[in-house]
């Protein structure tokens, strides 16, 4: 019996559906007051979230139906397109709260960094599978992949979006380390990532102040303070959807980056644990596929997806729980957002395609 029989698509799909459902409920519960106050429609964000979730499910279905190995042919074009979109942000991007991270397409906002993350994962998997024998060769095995990843990292950092840039950098470093690249080469690549991140943070006073508040003064900013109050007020079982007041009245972005504060207030400690358990279930299945898939492209891509989603979830939780400075990282499958949910749906679809088509040990 092959290891394929140890997995079922339901191990990924059921938690995926449940998290999307919780996300719809929590986006509405956290945003209805703000939506009514600003747009005159308490269901403004709910209506959009339902559309985003349906698109995420549709993308997962479409990408699960074809052979994932076809993506190898598009790895370089996808990277070129993603870099072009990130550069185009400097020309025609939408500035929101001092950051230029979005392109306006019709009446919707598209975040190129979301597509760039997916393109990078495909490129990394393709490069590792083709050039694995050169992993100890600096010229043929390290520099090409480092230049591409570094360019994406740099363009995202300059938006500025240091959180997503660090996410991209860590995913790149973690993936090549797991697939046998020399530690001394990886350590050489850590320095420019740290340097660029530090320079961007230093260039933006509000970002620098967050770091100082966290590491020096231990001052809790307004958003985190009220997120912690919302989490604590939920107790063990929560107040119930739309019954908590802190997340909707006092926590900025409670339907987006800080949606876990709303989960804690509405569903309590056990609700937060359930969400974390559902995410762990998805991640465990993805890493298991990576472990037993024979094809190096499928192995590397599924690992990259699992690693990136793990980092996103941890960075989001650590920000909400005041274990690290806020980074603007959304909670996978839960937070409001069209680009993020669409990309995550594509990732899940490709992982399911790997399950269907990859030979297992």
C-alpha positions in Angstrom: 0.0 0.0 0.0 1.4 3.4 -1.0 1.3 6.4 1.3 -1.4 7.9 -0.9 -4.0 5.8 1.0 -3.0 7.6 4.2 -4.5 10.9 2.8 -7.9 11.9 1.6 -8.9 15.2 -0.2 -11.4 15.6 2.6 -8.5 16.1 5.1 -7.9 19.4 3.3 -11.3 20.2 1.9 -13.4 20.0 5.0 -11.2 22.3 7.1 -10.9 24.6 4.1 -14.7 24.9 3.8 -15.2 25.3 7.5 -12.6 28.1 7.7 -14.1 29.9 4.8 -17.5 29.6 6.5 -16.1 31.0 9.8 -14.5 33.8 7.8 -17.8 34.8 6.2 -19.5 34.9 9.6 -16.7 36.8 11.3 -16.2 39.3 8.5 -19.9 40.2 8.8 -19.8 40.2 12.6 -16.7 42.4 12.8 -17.6 44.8 10.0 -21.3 45.5 10.0 -21.1 48.6 12.3 -18.2 50.1 10.3 -19.9 49.2 7.0 -23.1 50.9 8.0 -21.4 54.0 9.3 -19.2 54.4 6.2 -21.3 53.0 3.4 -24.8 53.0 4.8 -25.0 49.2 4.2 -24.2 46.9 7.2 -23.7 44.0 4.7 -21.2 45.9 2.4 -18.2 43.7 3.4 -20.3 40.6 3.8 -21.6 40.8 0.2 -18.0 41.1 -1.1 -16.7 38.4 1.1 -19.3 35.9 -0.2 -18.2 36.7 -3.7 -14.5 36.3 -2.8 -15.2 33.0 -1.1 -17.1 31.7 -4.1 -14.2 32.8 -6.4 -11.7 31.0 -4.0 -13.8 27.8 -4.2 -14.1 28.1 -8.0 -10.3 28.6 -8.4 -9.6 25.6 -6.1 -12.0 23.4 -8.2 -10.5 24.6 -11.5 -6.8 24.1 -10.5 -7.5 20.7 -8.9 -8.8 19.3 -12.2 -5.7 19.6 -14.4 -2.2 18.1 -14.0 -0.1 20.4 -11.8 3.0 19.6 -13.8 1.7 21.9 -16.6 2.6 24.8 -14.3 6.3 24.2 -14.9 6.0 25.6 -18.4 4.7 28.9 -16.9 7.0 29.4 -14.0 9.2 32.0 -15.7 6.3 33.9 -17.4 4.5 34.0 -14.1 7.5 35.5 -12.4 8.0 38.1 -15.2 4.3 39.1 -14.9 4.5 39.4 -11.2 7.6 41.6 -11.3 6.0 43.8 -14.0 2.9 44.2 -11.8 5.0 45.1 -8.7 6.9 47.7 -10.8 3.7 49.0 -12.2 2.5 49.8 -8.7 5.1 52.6 -8.7 3.3 54.1 -11.7 -0.4 53.6 -11.1 -0.8 52.0 -7.7 -3.5 53.0 -5.1 -2.1 54.7 -2.0 -3.9 53.6 1.2 -2.6 54.7 4.6 0.8 55.6 3.1 1.4 52.2 1.3 1.0 51.6 -2.4 0.1 47.9 -2.5 -3.0 47.8 -4.8 -3.9 48.2 -8.4 -7.5 49.3 -9.2 -9.2 47.1 -11.7 -12.8 48.4 -12.3 -14.3 48.8 -8.9 -12.0 46.2 -7.2 -8.5 46.4 -5.7 -6.0 43.8 -6.8 -2.8 43.2 -4.7 0.1 42.1 -7.0 2.1 40.8 -4.0 -0.5 38.0 -3.7 0.1 36.9 -7.2 3.9 37.3 -6.7 3.8 34.9 -3.8 2.2 32.3 -5.9 4.5 32.9 -8.9 7.5 32.6 -6.6 6.4 29.3 -5.2 5.9 27.9 -8.7 9.3 29.2 -9.8 11.1 27.9 -6.7 9.6 24.4 -7.2 10.5 24.4 -10.9 14.0 25.6 -10.3 14.7 23.2 -7.5 13.4 20.3 -9.5 15.5 21.2 -12.6 18.7 22.4 -10.9 18.8 20.3 -7.7 22.1 18.7 -8.7 23.6 22.2 -8.8 22.4 23.1 -5.3 26.1 23.4 -4.0 27.1 25.5 -7.1 26.9 29.2 -6.3 26.8 30.3 -10.0 24.3 27.8 -11.4 22.4 26.8 -8.3 22.2 29.8 -6.0 22.6 33.1 -7.8 19.7 32.7 -10.4 17.1 31.7 -7.8 18.4 34.3 -5.3 18.2 37.2 -7.9 14.6 36.4 -8.8 13.5 35.9 -5.2 15.5 39.0 -4.1 13.8 41.2 -6.8 10.3 40.2 -5.6 11.4 40.7 -2.0 12.8 44.2 -2.7 9.8 45.4 -4.7 7.3 44.3 -2.0 9.4 45.8 0.7 9.4 49.2 -1.1 5.6 49.4 -1.3 6.2 49.4 1.7 5.0 46.0 2.9 7.8 44.7 5.2 5.6 41.9 6.6 4.9 40.3 3.3 8.5 40.9 2.1 9.8 39.1 5.2 7.3 36.3 4.5 8.6 35.9 1.0 12.2 36.0 2.1 11.7 33.4 4.9 9.7 31.1 2.5 12.6 31.3 0.0 15.3 30.6 2.6 13.3 27.8 4.4 12.5 26.0 1.1 16.0 25.9 -0.3 17.3 24.8 3.2 14.9 21.9 3.4 15.9 20.8 -0.2 19.5 20.5 0.6 21.1 23.9 -0.2 24.3 24.7 1.8 23.8 26.5 5.1 26.7 28.8 4.4 25.1 30.0 1.2 21.8 30.5 2.9 23.5 32.6 5.6 25.0 34.8 3.0 21.5 35.5 1.7 20.1 36.4 5.1 22.2 39.5 5.4 20.7 41.5 2.4 17.2 40.5 3.6 17.8 41.9 7.1 19.6 45.0 5.7 16.8 45.9 3.3 14.1 45.3 5.9 16.0 47.5 8.4 16.4 50.3 5.9 12.7 50.3 4.9 11.6 50.3 8.6 14.1 53.1 9.3 12.7 55.1 6.3 9.1 55.0 7.6 8.8 56.6 11.1 5.5 54.8 12.0 7.1 51.4 11.3 10.2 52.3 13.3 8.0 53.4 16.1 6.2 50.1 16.2 9.5 48.3 16.6 10.7 50.7 19.3 7.3 50.4 21.2 7.6 46.6 21.1 11.2 46.0 21.9 12.2 49.1 23.9 9.2 50.8 25.6 6.9 47.8 25.7 4.1 50.2 24.8 1.0 48.5 23.3 -0.5 50.4 20.4 -4.2 51.1 20.2 -5.1 48.4 17.8 -3.3 45.6 19.7 -4.6 46.8 23.1 -8.2 46.6 22.1 -7.6 43.3 20.2 -6.3 41.8 23.4 -9.4 43.2 25.3 -11.7 41.6 22.6 -9.9 38.3 22.9 -10.2 38.3 26.7 -13.8 39.4 26.8 -14.8 36.3 24.9 -14.0 34.0 27.8 -14.2 30.3 27.1 -17.2 30.2 24.7 -17.6 33.7 23.4 -20.4 36.2 23.4 -21.8 34.9 20.1 -21.6 36.4 16.5 -22.3 40.1 16.3 -22.8 40.4 20.1 -19.3 41.5 21.0 -18.6 45.2 20.9 -14.8 45.6 21.1 -13.9 44.2 17.7 -16.6 46.2 15.8 -16.2 49.5 17.7 -12.6 49.7 18.8 -10.4 47.3 16.8 -9.3 48.7 13.4 -9.2 46.1 10.6 -11.0 43.6 12.9 -12.4 41.9 9.7 -9.0 41.7 8.1 -5.6 41.5 9.8 -7.1 41.3 13.3 -10.0 38.9 12.5 -8.7 36.5 15.2 -9.6 39.1 17.9 -13.2 38.9 16.6 -13.1 35.1 16.7 -12.0 35.2 20.3 -14.7 37.7 21.3 -17.5 35.9 19.4 -16.5 32.2 19.9 -14.2 32.4 22.9 -11.0 30.5 23.7 -12.4 27.2 22.3 -13.3 29.0 19.1 -9.8 30.2 18.6 -8.4 26.7 19.3 -10.8 25.3 16.8 -9.7 27.7 14.1 -6.0 26.9 14.9 -6.8 23.2 14.8 -8.4 23.5 11.4 -5.4 25.4 10.0 -3.0 22.8 11.5 -5.1 20.0 9.8 -4.6 21.6 6.4 -0.9 22.3 7.0 -0.3 18.7 8.2 -1.9 17.3 5.1 0.1 19.6 2.8 3.4 18.7 4.5 2.5 15.0 4.4 1.9 15.2 0.6 5.3 17.0 0.2 7.0 14.2 2.2 5.7 11.3 0.2 5.4 12.8 -3.3 8.1 11.4 -5.5 8.1 14.2 -8.1 10.4 16.9 -7.0 8.3 19.7 -8.5 5.2 18.5 -6.6 7.3 17.9 -3.5 8.8 21.4 -3.5 5.6 23.3 -4.4 3.5 21.6 -1.7 6.2 22.2 0.9 6.5 25.9 -0.2 2.7 26.3 0.1 2.7 24.7 3.6 5.6 26.7 4.8 4.2 30.0 3.5 0.8 29.4 5.0 2.4 28.4 8.3 4.4 31.6 8.5 1.3 33.7 7.6 -0.8 32.1 10.3 2.0 32.4 12.9 2.8 36.0 12.0 -0.9 36.9 12.2 -1.4 35.2 15.5 1.8 36.6 17.0 0.7 40.2 16.0 -2.8 39.8 17.5 -1.4 38.2 20.7 1.3 40.9 21.0 4.1 38.5 20.5 5.6 40.5 17.7 5.0 44.0 16.2 1.9 44.2 13.9 2.9 43.3 10.3 -0.3 43.6 8.3 -0.4 39.8 7.5 -3.8 38.3 7.1 -5.0 35.0 8.6 -5.2 32.4 5.8 -8.7 31.4 4.7 -10.3 33.7 7.3 -9.5 37.4 6.7 -11.4 39.6 4.3 -9.7 40.1 1.0 -10.2 39.2 -2.7 -6.6 38.6 -3.8 -5.6 36.6 -0.8 -8.6 34.3 -0.8 -8.3 33.8 -4.6 -4.6 32.9 -4.3 -5.2 30.6 -1.4 -7.9 28.9 -3.4 -5.4 28.4 -6.3 -2.9 27.0 -3.8 -5.4 24.5 -2.4 -6.4 23.5 -5.9 -2.8 22.8 -7.0 -2.2 20.8 -3.8 -5.2 18.7 -4.6 -3.9 18.2 -8.1 -0.7 16.9 -6.7 -2.6 14.4 -4.6 -4.4 13.2 -7.8 -1.4 13.0 -10.1 1.8 12.6 -8.1 3.2 9.1 -7.5 3.9 8.4 -3.9 6.5 6.4 -2.0 
